[in-house]
């Protein structure tokens, strides 16, 4: 299997999975992408405790992708973006700094806001992107293998932790997912929330002819891992059966999970 810092081709990954949001891509059928984006939108819209502009959010293992934060921005006071790969962190920095070779995320801002927020204004996507850039306070290294995955001194710092397609790639086993969730729980404030989107089944995916390992997850394994880590109000939604035939991965579907930290942790 390939090494992320050495072999992960960020530009190929974004092109293969995050091209035009209106159509399926090689690795990501539109119905699955919409399933995830809609669940992310509903997570933030339904959390009455997330007051506008008040939540401190950690994007953990976000890769080079910012689309799963589009619905979070109106609720955030600040966003800490983290990833293991230096190339992914660099890609986020290029987008924030309007680098000429940064990935164009405007079609996704436009799509999410029109489709899930029913806002047809041409200005809203532009303003949302500017707001996200201003609210990403730092871009930092993270590592599930470390005792403190984002470094020391961050205990009880966040209201929301967002995890997008990270655990299946960063963790070595289902047990490793449980251990990582316990570590992340220490970063949440009392009553804080975690939301996760990931793949069901699957053991690998390909980027630019490089093969990357995936932990095989199921709905039950996700529920169990969250419960073992001390989370309650666990909700797991799945969508199975729409993987493109030409996909460079062997997953069978997607899941979205959310849970709230209990007082016992």
C-alpha positions as CSV (number, residue, x, y, z in Angstrom):
1,X,0.0,0.0,0.0
2,X,1.1,3.6,-0.7
3,X,2.3,6.2,1.7
4,X,0.3,9.4,1.9
5,X,3.1,12.0,2.2
6,X,5.0,10.3,-0.6
7,X,2.3,9.0,-3.0
8,X,-0.9,10.9,-2.5
9,X,-1.6,13.0,-5.6
10,X,-3.8,15.8,-4.3
11,X,-4.7,17.2,-7.7
12,X,-5.6,13.9,-9.2
13,X,-7.7,13.0,-6.1
14,X,-9.7,16.3,-6.3
15,X,-10.1,15.9,-10.1
16,X,-11.3,12.3,-9.7
17,X,-13.7,12.9,-6.9
18,X,-14.6,16.6,-6.8
19,X,-15.1,17.8,-10.3
20,X,-18.5,19.0,-11.4
21,X,-21.0,18.6,-8.5
22,X,-23.9,18.1,-10.9
23,X,-22.5,14.8,-12.3
24,X,-20.9,11.6,-11.1
25,X,-17.1,11.4,-11.1
26,X,-14.8,8.4,-11.5
27,X,-14.7,7.7,-7.7
28,X,-17.9,9.4,-6.5
29,X,-21.4,8.9,-7.9
30,X,-23.6,12.0,-7.6
31,X,-26.2,10.2,-5.6
32,X,-23.6,9.3,-2.9
33,X,-22.1,12.7,-2.9
34,X,-25.6,14.3,-2.5
35,X,-26.3,11.8,0.3
36,X,-23.3,13.0,2.3
37,X,-23.7,16.7,1.5
38,X,-27.4,16.6,2.5
39,X,-26.7,14.8,5.8
40,X,-23.9,17.3,6.6
41,X,-26.3,20.2,6.0
42,X,-29.0,18.6,8.1
43,X,-26.6,18.0,11.0
44,X,-25.9,21.7,11.4
45,X,-29.4,22.8,10.6
46,X,-30.9,20.5,13.3
47,X,-28.5,21.2,16.1
48,X,-30.3,23.9,18.1
49,X,-27.4,24.1,20.5
50,X,-25.1,25.4,17.7
51,X,-25.9,29.1,17.8
52,X,-25.0,31.2,14.8
53,X,-21.3,32.2,14.8
54,X,-20.6,30.5,18.1
55,X,-19.2,27.0,17.5
56,X,-15.5,26.3,17.5
57,X,-15.1,23.5,14.9
58,X,-12.3,21.1,14.3
59,X,-12.0,19.5,10.8
60,X,-10.0,16.4,11.6
61,X,-8.2,14.6,8.7
62,X,-9.9,16.8,6.1
63,X,-7.5,16.0,3.3
64,X,-7.5,18.7,0.6
65,X,-11.3,19.0,0.7
66,X,-13.4,21.9,2.1
67,X,-16.8,21.0,0.8
68,X,-18.0,19.4,4.0
69,X,-17.5,22.7,5.9
70,X,-19.8,24.7,3.6
71,X,-22.9,24.1,5.7
72,X,-20.9,24.6,8.9
73,X,-19.7,28.1,8.2
74,X,-22.8,30.0,9.4
75,X,-22.5,28.3,12.8
76,X,-18.8,28.6,13.3
77,X,-16.8,31.2,15.2
78,X,-13.6,29.6,14.1
79,X,-12.4,26.5,12.3
80,X,-9.2,24.6,12.9
81,X,-8.4,22.5,9.8
82,X,-6.1,19.5,10.2
83,X,-4.7,16.8,8.0
84,X,-1.8,14.3,8.1
85,X,-0.6,15.0,4.6
86,X,1.6,18.1,4.0
87,X,0.3,18.2,0.4
88,X,-3.3,18.4,1.5
89,X,-2.5,21.1,4.0
90,X,-0.7,23.0,1.3
91,X,-3.8,22.7,-1.0
92,X,-6.0,24.2,1.7
93,X,-3.6,27.1,2.2
94,X,-3.5,27.7,-1.6
95,X,-7.3,28.0,-1.7
96,X,-7.4,30.4,1.3
97,X,-4.7,32.5,-0.3
98,X,-6.4,32.6,-3.7
99,X,-3.4,30.9,-5.4
100,X,-3.7,30.6,-9.2
101,X,-3.2,26.9,-9.0
102,X,-5.7,26.3,-6.2
103,X,-8.7,23.9,-6.8
104,X,-11.8,25.8,-7.8
105,X,-14.4,25.1,-5.1
106,X,-16.9,27.7,-6.2
107,X,-19.2,25.2,-8.1
108,X,-19.6,23.3,-4.8
109,X,-20.4,26.4,-2.8
110,X,-23.0,27.3,-5.4
111,X,-24.4,23.8,-5.5
112,X,-24.7,23.2,-1.8
113,X,-26.3,26.6,-1.1
114,X,-28.8,26.3,-4.0
115,X,-29.6,22.7,-3.5
116,X,-29.8,22.3,0.3
117,X,-30.4,25.9,1.5
118,X,-32.7,26.9,-1.3
119,X,-30.8,30.2,-1.8
120,X,-30.6,31.2,-5.5
121,X,-28.5,34.4,-4.9
122,X,-25.3,34.6,-6.9
123,X,-23.7,36.5,-4.0
124,X,-24.3,33.9,-1.2
125,X,-21.7,31.3,-2.5
126,X,-19.1,34.0,-2.9
127,X,-19.8,35.4,0.5
128,X,-19.8,32.0,2.1
129,X,-16.4,31.2,0.6
130,X,-15.0,34.5,1.9
131,X,-16.5,33.7,5.3
132,X,-15.0,30.2,5.4
133,X,-11.5,31.6,4.5
134,X,-11.7,34.1,7.3
135,X,-12.9,31.6,9.9
136,X,-10.2,29.0,9.2
137,X,-7.9,30.1,12.0
138,X,-5.2,27.6,11.4
139,X,-4.1,24.6,9.3
140,X,-2.3,22.0,11.4
141,X,-0.9,18.5,11.3
142,X,-2.8,15.7,12.8
143,X,-2.1,12.0,13.2
144,X,-4.3,9.3,14.6
145,X,-1.3,7.4,15.9
146,X,-0.3,10.2,18.3
147,X,-1.5,10.2,21.9
148,X,-2.6,13.8,21.2
149,X,-3.8,13.7,17.6
150,X,-3.5,17.4,17.0
151,X,-0.9,18.2,19.7
152,X,-1.0,19.0,23.4
153,X,-3.1,21.6,25.1
154,X,-6.3,21.2,23.0
155,X,-8.5,19.3,25.5
156,X,-12.1,20.4,25.7
157,X,-11.5,23.1,23.0
158,X,-14.2,22.3,20.4
159,X,-18.0,22.3,20.1
160,X,-17.9,20.2,17.0
161,X,-15.5,17.8,15.4
162,X,-16.0,17.0,11.7
163,X,-14.4,13.9,10.2
164,X,-14.7,13.3,6.5
165,X,-13.4,10.2,4.8
166,X,-10.5,10.0,7.3
167,X,-10.9,6.9,9.6
168,X,-11.1,4.4,6.8
169,X,-7.8,5.7,5.4
170,X,-5.9,6.7,8.6
171,X,-6.8,3.9,10.9
172,X,-5.4,0.4,10.6
173,X,-8.4,-1.5,12.0
174,X,-11.9,-1.1,13.4
175,X,-10.3,-1.3,16.9
176,X,-8.0,1.6,15.9
177,X,-11.1,3.6,15.0
178,X,-12.4,3.1,18.5
179,X,-9.1,4.3,20.0
180,X,-9.1,7.3,17.8
181,X,-12.6,8.3,18.7
182,X,-11.7,8.1,22.4
183,X,-8.8,10.5,21.8
184,X,-11.0,12.9,19.8
185,X,-13.6,12.8,22.6
186,X,-11.1,14.5,24.9
187,X,-11.0,17.5,22.5
188,X,-14.7,18.2,22.8
189,X,-16.3,20.5,25.3
190,X,-19.1,19.0,27.5
191,X,-22.1,18.3,25.3
192,X,-20.1,18.7,22.1
193,X,-20.9,16.9,18.9
194,X,-19.0,14.8,16.4
195,X,-20.1,14.2,12.9
196,X,-18.5,11.7,10.5
197,X,-18.9,10.7,6.9
198,X,-17.2,7.7,5.4
199,X,-17.4,4.6,3.2
200,X,-19.0,1.3,4.0
201,X,-17.2,-1.8,3.1
202,X,-14.2,-1.5,0.9
203,X,-10.6,-2.3,1.5
204,X,-8.7,0.1,-0.9
205,X,-9.0,3.0,-3.2
206,X,-6.8,4.2,-6.1
207,X,-5.4,7.7,-6.9
208,X,-3.3,8.1,-10.0
209,X,-2.6,4.3,-10.1
210,X,-1.5,4.3,-6.4
211,X,-3.3,1.9,-4.1
212,X,-4.3,3.1,-0.6
213,X,-5.6,1.0,2.2
214,X,-9.1,1.3,3.7
215,X,-10.4,-0.1,6.9
216,X,-13.6,-2.1,6.2
217,X,-16.4,-0.4,8.2
218,X,-20.1,-1.3,8.7
219,X,-23.0,0.5,10.3
220,X,-22.7,-1.6,13.4
221,X,-18.9,-1.0,13.7
222,X,-19.5,2.7,13.5
223,X,-22.2,2.7,16.1
224,X,-20.2,0.5,18.4
225,X,-17.0,2.6,18.1
226,X,-19.0,5.8,19.0
227,X,-20.6,4.1,22.0
228,X,-17.3,2.7,23.3
229,X,-15.8,6.2,23.1
230,X,-18.5,7.6,25.4
231,X,-20.9,9.2,22.9
232,X,-24.7,9.2,23.1
233,X,-27.6,10.3,20.8
234,X,-25.9,8.2,18.1
235,X,-27.4,8.5,14.7
236,X,-26.0,6.6,11.7
237,X,-27.6,6.9,8.2
238,X,-26.4,4.8,5.3
239,X,-26.7,4.7,1.5
240,X,-25.7,1.5,-0.2
241,X,-25.4,0.4,-3.8
242,X,-24.5,3.3,-5.9
243,X,-20.7,2.9,-6.5
244,X,-19.8,3.7,-10.1
245,X,-18.8,0.6,-12.1
246,X,-15.6,2.4,-13.2
247,X,-14.7,3.3,-9.7
248,X,-11.1,2.9,-8.5
249,X,-12.3,1.7,-5.1
250,X,-14.3,-1.3,-3.8
251,X,-16.6,0.4,-1.2
252,X,-20.3,-0.6,-1.2
253,X,-21.8,2.7,0.0
254,X,-21.5,5.7,2.3
255,X,-22.5,6.5,5.9
256,X,-23.1,9.7,7.9
257,X,-22.9,9.5,11.7
258,X,-23.4,12.0,14.5
259,X,-23.2,11.7,18.2
260,X,-23.0,13.8,21.3
261,X,-20.4,13.6,24.1
262,X,-21.8,12.3,27.4
263,X,-20.9,13.9,30.7
264,X,-19.0,10.7,31.7
265,X,-16.1,11.3,29.4
